[in-house]
Amino acid sequence: MKLWYSMASPFVRKVLVTIKHQQLDDNIEFKFVTGSSDPNSPHNLDNPLGRIPALQRNCGNWLFGSLLICEYLDQKGKQPSLFPKEGKPHWAALALHNLADGILENTVPMVIEKGNRPEQEWWVSRFAQIADRNSRSFAALEKAIEPFGYELNIGTLTAVCVVDWFIFRQKVIGYDLAQHYPNLVAWAAEMNARYPELSETLPRA
């Protein structure tokens, strides 16, 4: 298998956590993306969407989208599944995943715009709307993680990815998550301490 990845992407981090959890590192060729916005980047030859992560299966077919890739890789390993199989735990984990993922989907385009356009061209009113949505979403996220405690599943690992990415990109986002949601930040820190697959994939440039 072949994976296009970046250590700065929270979507990629979900996949890397799954790979390490399922001990699949030796089964994958890791291809680092140096410029995801560069139209000439080699990853664009493999991925028509131009997005990461992208995983090529051994059969040659490609999988796009972090949740799909995580589910595929989770089934390839022999460790306990990150996807509760049925009933309320299944839907609760996926609901938590989608809440956390939605925060990222709202915010990542803002960070990209701030990093690539002059300030006078920023969509300021849209940024204010995103900030309001994020504030409400983090309140919901804090409640949604409570039933899981420190369990590692697709929902909780995605929540950790969100928290750490907001800290990593704090200057660009302009939001101090630790100030507003210290309990959420403390929970994520404890998750990182408990699970090597999380601590080893912390975001970095």
Secondary structure as GFF3:
##gff-version 3
##sequence-region A 1 205
A	DSSP	beta_strand	2	5	.	.	.	ID=ss1
A	DSSP	alpha_helix	10	21	.	.	.	ID=ss2
A	DSSP	three_ten_helix	25	27	.	.	.	ID=ss3
A	DSSP	beta_strand	29	32	.	.	.	ID=ss4
A	DSSP	alpha_helix	43	46	.	.	.	ID=ss5
A	DSSP	beta_strand	54	56	.	.	.	ID=ss6
A	DSSP	beta_strand	62	64	.	.	.	ID=ss7
A	DSSP	alpha_helix	66	76	.	.	.	ID=ss8
A	DSSP	alpha_helix	87	116	.	.	.	ID=ss9
A	DSSP	three_ten_helix	119	121	.	.	.	ID=ss10
A	DSSP	alpha_helix	124	144	.	.	.	ID=ss11
A	DSSP	three_ten_helix	146	148	.	.	.	ID=ss12
A	DSSP	alpha_helix	154	168	.	.	.	ID=ss13
A	DSSP	alpha_helix	170	173	.	.	.	ID=ss14
A	DSSP	alpha_helix	177	180	.	.	.	ID=ss15
A	DSSP	alpha_helix	182	194	.	.	.	ID=ss16
A	DSSP	alpha_helix	196	199	.	.	.	ID=ss17
###
